[in-house]
Amino acid sequence: MLQSASETTGNSTFHAELRRYIPSEVWSDSERSDGQPDENRNSPGFANLQPVAVAGETPDLAFAREYCRQLAHRHYENFTVVSFLLPRRFRQDFCNIYAFCRWSDDLADEVGGEQLSLQLLDWWEQEFLRSQTAPVNHPVLLALSDTISERNLPTEPFTDLLRAFRQDQRQQRYRSDLELAEYCRYSANPVGRILLGLANSLSAETGPLSDSICTGLHLANFCQDMARDAAMGRIYAPQQRWEKHGVCESMILAARVTPQLQSMLEEWVEDTEYYFRRGWKLVDQIPGWLATDVDLFVRGGLAILQQIKKAQYDVWTQRPEVSKAKKLSLFAQSQLRLLGLPFLRSRTNVHTAFEAAPQRGEHE
């Protein structure tokens, strides 16, 4: 008997969820040679993992949809705002897509080891691809396959995301901006293309604009979270930027502000703004409901960069964050812009001014 979705979506039950939806025979190597549980492994080994459905446990579509709705409500802090902005017909699809991303993220970070994560992510991708042609026992994949079929979405953005999750397990340093941008191509840009697909608005013109915004958001978060990422052993600031500003790896890992780090971050923040400037005109080329979300994403990303500037490029003493009052202000600005009134658009359609602004030649 399947548990209700409300009982199965908390992080505290994630390992129980793994056992529920992965065949029992693949857990056999989770014990040590002396027959005792391995206390260093929160999850079992998956060396022989195979995508086999559990007899009698295949959920129906109604359960699968409820499961995804519960997961989105519990874990996505902006769910209420986003669901309000989305047309009702897309809300379940959004939950299904979010649930896939949530599970993928947990498989990458919550299973207790790099090798386990890689093996689980491989299994997850196999099950995802199988779900496009055959029944599967996982409610997230069942619900998502319905969305992909009904909305005629490509599978590539979803497998691209899984590629990025695997890359995070293998690579924690980046040599250049180009190398980091290639990572963002798989870790961030697919999300925008999935949303464009939902809106039936993905084209040769809108795709690159969306990519620019999504990459900008990822870079803004990297700037904001330099201390937090370093605590996990991850450094996303490209090494070429270190060298230019006299920064070394130990300096970043020490998580203490220095003039060299501030100088490096100042340039990185300035360069990151370019991605938002380039992509912002996407809001004029997509349906109004999605334009609202995209406009908020751009304003939110720029607000993060502005908070870093206000902190004098010190993200180590305290993590810069956008206040609730500022978020409300951004939402109001976005709504006014989308009203389309001339006197409002002239003040709030900031991307027009950005288009005329000088752009750094290295990005051309």
C-alpha positions as CSV (number, residue, x, y, z in Angstrom):
1,M,0.0,0.0,0.0
2,L,1.5,3.4,-1.0
3,Q,1.7,6.0,1.7
4,S,-0.1,9.3,1.3
5,A,1.9,12.0,-0.4
6,S,1.8,14.1,2.8
7,E,3.6,11.4,4.7
8,T,6.4,10.8,2.2
9,T,7.8,14.2,1.1
10,G,9.9,15.4,4.1
11,N,13.7,15.4,4.0
12,S,13.7,13.3,7.2
13,T,12.1,10.4,5.3
14,F,14.2,10.7,2.1
15,H,16.1,7.5,2.8
16,A,12.9,5.7,3.5
17,E,11.7,7.0,0.2
18,L,14.7,5.5,-1.5
19,R,14.0,2.1,-0.1
20,R,10.3,2.4,-1.1
21,Y,10.9,3.1,-4.7
22,I,14.1,1.1,-5.4
23,P,13.8,-2.7,-5.6
24,S,14.9,-4.4,-2.4
25,E,17.5,-6.6,-4.2
26,V,19.7,-3.7,-4.9
27,W,20.3,-3.0,-1.2
28,S,22.2,-6.2,-0.7
29,D,25.7,-4.7,-0.5
30,S,24.7,-2.2,2.2
31,E,26.3,-4.3,5.0
32,R,29.9,-4.8,5.8
33,S,31.7,-8.1,5.6
34,D,31.1,-8.7,9.3
35,G,27.3,-8.5,8.7
36,Q,26.9,-5.2,10.6
37,P,25.4,-2.1,9.0
38,D,28.0,0.4,7.7
39,E,27.6,3.4,10.0
40,N,29.5,5.6,7.5
41,R,26.8,5.1,4.8
42,N,23.4,6.8,5.2
43,S,22.3,4.9,2.1
44,P,23.3,1.5,0.7
45,G,25.5,0.7,-2.2
46,F,24.1,0.7,-5.7
47,A,26.7,-1.1,-7.7
48,N,24.1,-3.5,-9.2
49,L,21.3,-1.0,-9.5
50,Q,18.7,-1.8,-12.1
51,P,15.5,0.1,-13.0
52,V,13.1,-2.6,-11.9
53,A,9.5,-1.7,-10.9
54,V,8.2,-3.1,-7.6
55,A,5.2,-5.4,-8.2
56,G,2.0,-4.0,-6.8
57,E,3.6,-0.6,-6.0
58,T,3.0,1.3,-9.2
59,P,1.0,4.4,-8.2
60,D,-1.8,5.8,-10.2
61,L,-1.6,9.2,-11.8
62,A,-3.8,10.9,-9.2
63,F,-1.5,9.8,-6.4
64,A,1.6,10.8,-8.4
65,R,0.2,14.3,-9.0
66,E,-0.7,14.7,-5.3
67,Y,2.8,13.6,-4.3
68,C,4.4,16.3,-6.5
69,R,2.0,19.0,-5.2
70,Q,2.9,18.1,-1.6
71,L,6.6,18.1,-2.4
72,A,6.4,21.5,-4.0
73,H,4.4,23.0,-1.2
74,R,6.8,21.7,1.4
75,H,10.1,22.5,-0.1
76,Y,9.8,25.5,-2.5
77,E,9.8,28.7,-0.5
78,N,8.4,30.8,-3.4
79,F,5.7,28.3,-4.3
80,T,2.8,30.4,-3.2
81,V,3.9,33.4,-5.3
82,V,4.8,31.3,-8.4
83,S,1.6,29.3,-8.3
84,F,-0.4,32.5,-8.0
85,L,1.4,33.8,-11.2
86,L,1.0,30.6,-13.1
87,P,-2.2,29.9,-15.1
88,R,-4.2,27.2,-13.3
89,R,-3.6,24.8,-16.3
90,F,0.1,24.8,-15.7
91,R,0.3,24.5,-11.9
92,Q,0.4,20.7,-11.8
93,D,3.0,20.7,-14.5
94,F,5.1,23.1,-12.5
95,C,4.8,20.8,-9.4
96,N,5.8,17.8,-11.5
97,I,8.9,19.5,-12.9
98,Y,9.9,20.9,-9.5
99,A,9.5,17.5,-7.9
100,F,11.9,16.0,-10.5
101,C,14.5,18.7,-9.8
102,R,14.0,18.3,-6.0
103,W,14.6,14.5,-6.1
104,S,17.5,14.9,-8.4
105,D,19.1,17.4,-6.0
106,D,18.5,15.1,-3.1
107,L,20.0,12.1,-4.9
108,A,23.1,14.3,-5.5
109,D,23.5,15.7,-2.0
110,E,21.6,13.6,0.5
111,V,22.8,10.0,0.1
112,G,26.1,10.1,1.9
113,G,28.9,9.8,-0.7
114,E,30.1,10.8,-4.2
115,Q,30.0,7.2,-5.6
116,L,26.6,6.5,-4.2
117,S,25.3,9.8,-5.7
118,L,26.7,9.1,-9.1
119,Q,25.2,5.6,-9.2
120,L,21.8,6.8,-8.0
121,L,21.8,9.6,-10.5
122,D,22.6,7.1,-13.3
123,W,19.7,4.9,-12.0
124,W,17.4,8.0,-11.9
125,E,18.2,8.9,-15.5
126,Q,17.6,5.3,-16.7
127,E,14.2,5.4,-14.9
128,F,13.4,8.8,-16.3
129,L,14.1,7.7,-19.9
130,R,12.2,4.4,-19.3
131,S,9.2,6.4,-18.0
132,Q,8.7,7.9,-21.5
133,T,7.7,4.5,-23.0
134,A,6.8,2.3,-20.1
135,P,5.1,2.4,-16.6
136,V,7.4,3.1,-13.7
137,N,6.9,2.8,-9.9
138,H,8.1,6.3,-8.9
139,P,5.3,8.9,-8.6
140,V,7.5,11.8,-9.6
141,L,8.5,10.1,-12.9
142,L,5.0,9.0,-13.5
143,A,3.6,12.5,-13.1
144,L,6.5,14.1,-15.1
145,S,6.0,11.7,-18.0
146,D,2.4,12.9,-18.2
147,T,3.5,16.5,-18.3
148,I,6.1,15.8,-21.0
149,S,3.6,14.0,-23.1
150,E,0.8,16.5,-22.7
151,R,2.9,19.5,-23.2
152,N,5.1,18.0,-25.9
153,L,8.3,18.8,-24.0
154,P,11.7,17.5,-25.1
155,T,13.6,15.2,-22.7
156,E,17.0,16.7,-23.3
157,P,16.7,19.6,-20.7
158,F,15.9,17.0,-18.0
159,T,18.9,14.8,-18.9
160,D,21.0,17.9,-19.1
161,L,20.1,18.8,-15.5
162,L,21.2,15.3,-14.4
163,R,24.4,15.7,-16.2
164,A,25.1,18.8,-14.2
165,F,24.3,17.0,-10.9
166,R,26.8,14.4,-11.8
167,Q,29.4,17.1,-12.7
168,D,29.0,18.6,-9.3
169,Q,30.1,15.3,-7.8
170,R,33.2,15.2,-10.0
171,Q,34.3,18.8,-10.4
172,Q,34.6,21.5,-7.7
173,R,36.9,23.9,-9.5
174,Y,36.7,25.8,-12.8
175,R,39.6,27.2,-14.7
176,S,37.8,29.9,-16.8
177,D,34.6,31.8,-17.3
178,L,34.0,29.7,-20.4
179,E,34.3,26.5,-18.5
180,L,31.9,27.8,-15.9
181,A,29.4,29.0,-18.5
182,E,29.5,25.5,-20.0
183,Y,28.5,24.1,-16.6
184,C,25.7,26.6,-16.4
185,R,24.5,25.4,-19.8
186,Y,23.6,22.1,-18.1
187,S,22.8,23.2,-14.6
188,A,20.8,26.4,-15.1
189,N,19.7,26.9,-18.7
190,P,17.6,23.8,-19.1
191,V,15.1,25.2,-16.5
192,G,14.4,28.2,-18.6
193,R,14.0,26.1,-21.7
194,I,11.5,23.8,-19.9
195,L,9.4,26.9,-18.9
196,L,9.5,28.2,-22.5
197,G,8.4,24.8,-23.6
198,L,5.4,24.9,-21.3
199,A,4.5,28.3,-22.7
200,N,5.0,27.0,-26.3
201,S,7.5,29.9,-26.7
202,L,10.8,28.2,-27.2
203,S,12.5,29.4,-30.4
204,A,15.9,30.2,-31.9
205,E,15.5,33.7,-30.5
206,T,13.9,33.2,-27.1
207,G,16.2,30.2,-26.2
208,P,19.5,32.1,-26.0
209,L,17.8,35.0,-24.2
210,S,16.5,32.6,-21.6
211,D,19.9,31.0,-21.3
212,S,21.5,34.4,-20.6
213,I,19.1,35.0,-17.7
214,C,19.4,31.6,-16.3
215,T,23.2,31.7,-16.4
216,G,23.1,35.2,-14.8
217,L,21.0,33.9,-12.0
218,H,23.4,31.0,-11.4
219,L,26.4,33.3,-11.4
220,A,24.6,35.7,-9.0
221,N,24.1,32.9,-6.6
222,F,27.7,31.8,-6.9
223,C,28.8,35.3,-6.0
224,Q,26.3,35.5,-3.1
225,D,27.3,32.0,-1.8
226,M,31.1,32.0,-2.1
227,A,31.5,31.4,1.7
228,R,28.7,28.8,1.8
229,D,30.1,26.9,-1.2
230,A,33.7,27.0,0.1
231,A,32.5,25.4,3.3
232,M,31.4,22.4,1.2
233,G,34.7,22.4,-0.7
234,R,33.2,23.9,-3.9
235,I,34.7,27.0,-5.5
236,Y,32.9,28.3,-8.6
237,A,34.9,31.5,-9.0
238,P,37.1,30.8,-12.1
239,Q,40.7,30.3,-11.3
240,Q,41.7,32.9,-14.0
241,R,39.9,35.5,-11.8
242,W,41.9,34.4,-8.8
243,E,45.2,34.9,-10.6
244,K,44.2,38.3,-11.9
245,H,43.4,39.6,-8.4
246,G,46.1,37.8,-6.4
247,V,43.7,35.3,-4.8
248,C,44.7,31.8,-3.9
249,E,42.6,28.7,-3.1
250,S,43.5,28.8,0.6
251,M,42.3,32.4,0.8
252,I,38.9,31.4,-0.5
253,L,38.6,28.3,1.7
254,A,39.5,30.4,4.8
255,A,36.2,32.2,4.4
256,R,37.6,35.6,5.6
257,V,37.2,38.8,3.7
258,T,40.4,40.3,2.1
259,P,40.9,43.2,-0.3
260,Q,41.9,40.7,-3.0
261,L,38.7,38.7,-2.6
262,Q,36.7,41.9,-2.7
263,S,38.4,43.1,-5.8
264,M,37.8,39.8,-7.6
265,L,34.1,39.7,-6.5
266,E,33.6,43.3,-7.6
267,E,34.6,42.5,-11.2
268,W,32.7,39.2,-11.2
269,V,29.5,41.0,-10.1
270,E,29.9,43.6,-12.8
271,D,30.4,41.0,-15.4
272,T,27.4,39.0,-14.2
273,E,25.1,42.0,-14.7
274,Y,25.8,41.6,-18.4
275,Y,23.8,38.4,-18.6
276,F,20.7,40.0,-17.2
277,R,21.1,43.0,-19.6
278,R,21.3,40.8,-22.6
279,G,18.4,38.5,-21.7
280,W,15.9,41.0,-20.2
281,K,14.2,41.7,-23.5
282,L,12.8,38.2,-23.4
283,V,9.9,39.5,-21.4
284,D,8.6,41.3,-24.5
285,Q,8.5,38.0,-26.5
286,I,6.6,35.6,-24.3
287,P,3.1,35.3,-22.9
288,G,2.2,37.7,-20.1
289,W,2.0,35.0,-17.3
290,L,5.6,33.8,-18.1
291,A,6.8,37.4,-18.7
292,T,5.9,38.2,-15.1
293,D,8.0,35.3,-13.7
294,V,10.9,36.1,-16.0
295,D,10.8,39.8,-15.1
296,L,10.9,38.9,-11.4
297,F,13.8,36.5,-12.0
298,V,15.8,39.3,-13.6
299,R,14.9,41.9,-11.0
300,G,15.7,39.4,-8.2
301,G,19.1,38.5,-9.7
302,L,20.0,42.2,-10.1
303,A,18.8,42.8,-6.5
304,I,21.2,40.1,-5.2
305,L,24.1,41.8,-7.1
306,Q,23.1,45.2,-5.7
307,Q,23.1,43.8,-2.1
308,I,26.6,42.5,-2.7
309,K,27.7,45.9,-3.8
310,K,26.1,47.5,-0.7
311,A,28.1,45.0,1.4
312,Q,31.3,46.3,-0.2
313,Y,31.7,42.9,-1.9
314,D,32.0,41.2,1.5
315,V,29.9,38.0,1.4
316,W,32.0,36.3,4.1
317,T,31.1,38.4,7.2
318,Q,27.4,38.1,6.4
319,R,25.6,36.6,3.4
320,P,23.9,39.4,1.5
321,E,20.1,38.8,1.1
322,V,17.2,40.5,-0.5
323,S,14.7,41.6,2.2
324,K,11.0,40.8,2.1
325,A,10.2,44.5,1.6
326,K,12.5,44.6,-1.4
327,K,10.9,41.5,-2.9
328,L,7.5,43.1,-2.6
329,S,8.9,46.2,-4.2
330,L,10.3,44.1,-7.1
331,F,6.9,42.3,-7.5
332,A,5.1,45.7,-7.6
333,Q,7.6,47.1,-10.2
334,S,7.1,44.0,-12.4
335,Q,3.3,44.2,-12.2
336,L,3.4,47.9,-13.2
337,R,5.6,47.2,-16.1
338,L,3.4,44.4,-17.4
339,L,0.3,46.7,-17.3
340,G,1.8,48.3,-20.4
341,L,0.9,51.9,-19.6
342,P,3.2,54.2,-21.4
343,F,4.1,56.4,-18.4
344,L,4.8,53.3,-16.3
345,R,6.7,51.4,-19.0
346,S,9.0,54.4,-19.5
347,R,10.1,54.1,-15.9
348,T,10.1,50.4,-15.3
349,N,11.2,48.8,-18.6
350,V,14.7,49.1,-17.5
351,H,16.1,46.6,-19.9
352,T,15.8,49.2,-22.7
353,A,18.3,51.4,-20.8
354,F,20.5,48.4,-20.2
355,E,20.6,47.7,-23.9
356,A,22.1,51.1,-24.6
357,A,24.7,50.7,-21.8
358,P,28.3,49.9,-22.7
359,Q,29.0,46.2,-22.6
360,R,32.3,44.6,-21.7
361,G,34.1,43.6,-24.8
362,E,35.2,40.2,-23.4
363,H,31.6,39.0,-23.6
364,E,30.9,39.9,-27.2
